[in-house]
Amino acid sequence: MRFKEIENFSESKAIIGFNPSKTKDWDAALSQGEEQSETYNSADYLAFKSIYLESRNNFLYSKEYGLDSCLSTRIRHGALKNHLRSVFEKLDLLTSKYKDRYKDNEIWGAQLNYFPEINHQVQFVLRKFSREIDEFTTYIVDHLIQIQTERTAENKDGLFAFFTNDEVLFEYYRKYKQLFTSIDATIDLILSSLTNHTLLELQGKIDKHFSKVIPKKYHEIIDEAIQSLRELNLPSQCQLLPFLIKSNTDIQNELISVSDWFYLNTTNSTSLLSIKTIVEATVELTNQINPNYIITPQININCDDIELTGSSSLLFVFNILLNNIIQHSHLGPDKINITIDFDLVEEKYIRVTTSNNVSKSHDFSPNLCKLTKIKELWNDHSNIDRSNKEGESGFDKIKRILLYETYSKSDRFDFYLDKDTMSIMLFFPYEQFSSND
């Protein structure tokens, strides 16, 4: 409304506005009186500029539906890093850190058991290889899969560039201002332009990075390791070099697959799947990105007379829960047991309980403190933007998905630790979780 008033008034009288993006000699401007104001300082353009910047900010950073929240929940929170690392883990090429040092690779150490001097040098190469792969993979997640605007200088390498300036924005305003006839028309036009920029211009940039730029860096790391190992005269029975060569092809194929994640889906339809299908797909996904930690949860749907369905976005909820179990149970892959139970509670909720055994020797009191805080704040949505931050347990991300993607959040959350079993309970509204509604 302010914009339309200024626009109508400025047709008969030029109005000078304050544009913080441009320096101006105000004494000279005021002495010009009725003369036409500078283009970028016209009040109608500046009123539009504030509308555009607020719309862009919502498109990018809305805590409910913004691009940054989507990237964080679906890609940055473990998924991308685990997918890329799993390529090398499947070939037994990476080890994990203990404190600040990567551990020796036991697989290749066993093959080189009778060649201690060669094994010592091989372990040095593989520790260096593990560190460089992890550092570059972390760089992709923390620096490339970020949003750039003129206000986020810290994300200078981010692939999601949404820059604008007065030259670009004024040209856009001049071209389309006759279409700014109402609030809905204006906002729709701005959001459509941002969507098209994401689909057309950014997609090409992302595809190029995942097909050429990123594979090139991985190839350099792999090739350096291969060259170092070729100087060691490895015994013929050692398959380390062939596995490294294979990893080069595998990571390129995985990157091509990952690039498909970034196609913006503009449909507003929500496809429903059977809950068993969603959980089974999640298990398969979790095992793909944790190849050295294969899980086989037991799924119990204890309400046979009800056909349970859910949005495909629930896959990300269950993936977070399963990854939490892998990371926080402090048990090896051959010792963990997981059950997922679905129960009708109070004719009001479908309770989903994920239970797993945990190490008896580990102190889980810090975990219980965090879960207690999560339970206390479960119905407090004022800081839902915490879901954009990486790390921790991912429950803020779960809450955001349930609130704004699946529309299935209820007012209850619970947990318990009984001897050596940890259980997490989510409660879904029965009406929204059952296809019988």
Order of alpha helices (4+ residues) and beta strands (2+ residues): alpha-alpha-alpha-alpha-alpha-beta-beta-alpha-alpha-beta-beta-alpha-alpha-alpha-alpha-alpha-beta-alpha-beta-beta-alpha-beta-beta-alpha-alpha-beta-beta-alpha
